[in-house]
Amino acid sequence: MAALKANAIASFIRAPGEDIGAALIYGPDAGLVRERATSVSRQVTPDLNDPFNAIEFTDQDLKAEPSRLADEAAALSFAGGRRLIRLRTVGDAASQAAKRLIDGLDGGYLKANALVVIEAGDLAKSSKLRKMFEAAKRAVAIPCYEDKPEDVAALAKAMAGEHGLSFDEDALAYAVSLLGVDRGVSASELRKLIDYVGPTGAAREADLITVEDVRATLVDTTADAVDAVAGAALDGRQERLSAALRRSAAAGASEIGLLRGLQRGVARLSSAQDAIAAGANARDAMKRLRPPVFFGEQAAFSARLRSWPRAKLAVAMDTLLDAEAAAKSTGAPQRAIVERAAMRLAALAAR
C-alpha cells in the first residue's frame, strides 16, 4: 500500500481497521509524528499504559530477537480485544523485525491480534523500512511533513473549536504568522493561548480570540528574535542583523522559522506596495494588511516602504525561496544558508 494521503490519513487515524496490522508513521515533523501515533494508538486502547493491552519496544529490545515484534503482534490479549504494540525506531534499525511482521501479514500466516505502530524520523525514499511499508498490503505508511500555513490555520481553528472558541480573522492570520512548522510546538503554543482566553462561557465579552489575545500569549522570546532578524535585514542594518542572528540562535529559533519570518516581512511589504500602486497612501496600505501594522511599528514600516520598491521586493522573495529550497534539500548547513540569505537582503536594502 502506498503512503496514505491527507484524507486517507485522517480516516485511518479515526478508525484504523482490523485488516491493517501495522502503521509506520515517519517524517521530519517530530511533533506531528508523535501526535498521529498517539491518536492512532488511543483508538486501539484508551489507556496507553494498560499492562494487558499495550506493549512498547525499542530498537535495542528487538536487536537480538527480531522475531519478537511478529510474535507479540500475534499474541492474544488476556483481557480480550485488540492489543497495541508501539516501537520508536531510528533509521532502518527495525527493518529486520518489520520484515518478519509484514511478510507474515501479507503472506496470511500471521493473524494480527494487535496494531503495531512504528514511529520513525525523516526517512529517505531509499529507506528499507519506508519501502517495505509502502509496498505492503496489510500495513500503511503515514508521512508527516512540516506544516504549511494553511495546516497551522486549520489546527488553530480546530483546537479553538473544541473549547467553543473561534478566531477573529486578523487574530488567526497573526497567530499563523507567529507559529512555526512543527505540529507539536504549534499545538503547545495554541493550548497556551486557549488557556489564556478561557473556554466558552468564561467571563469575557465574546467567545472570540482577538489579536490582543495572540500578542499577550504567543509573542515570546523566539518570535521576538525572528522579528528582530527580519527587521534588521529589511532595514539594511548589517551589524544589527549579525547581533540579531546570534540572539535568535540562543533563543532556539529554527532556521526554517527564520526564513519564514523573512518571507513574511517581504510579503507584507509587497502587499502594501501593491495597495499603494492601486492608489492607496502608505497609512491606508498599512491598515489594510492582515494583521494591520501596529501603531508602534508604523514608522519603521513606512521607512521600509521607501527602501523597498516592488522590483527589489521580487528579488528579495526569490532569494528567500531559493534559500529555503537549498536548506531543505542540499544537505548544506541550514544556519549558514539562512544567514547568507539574510545578509543578502540587508545588502539589497542598503542600495
Beta strands, then each sheet from edge to edge (+ up, - down):
strand 1: 22-26
strand 2: 54-58
strand 3: 83-88
strand 4: 114-119
strand 5: 139-143
strand 6: 166-167
strand 7: 208-209
sheet 1: 2+ 3+ 4+ 1+ 5+
sheet 2: 6+ 7+
end
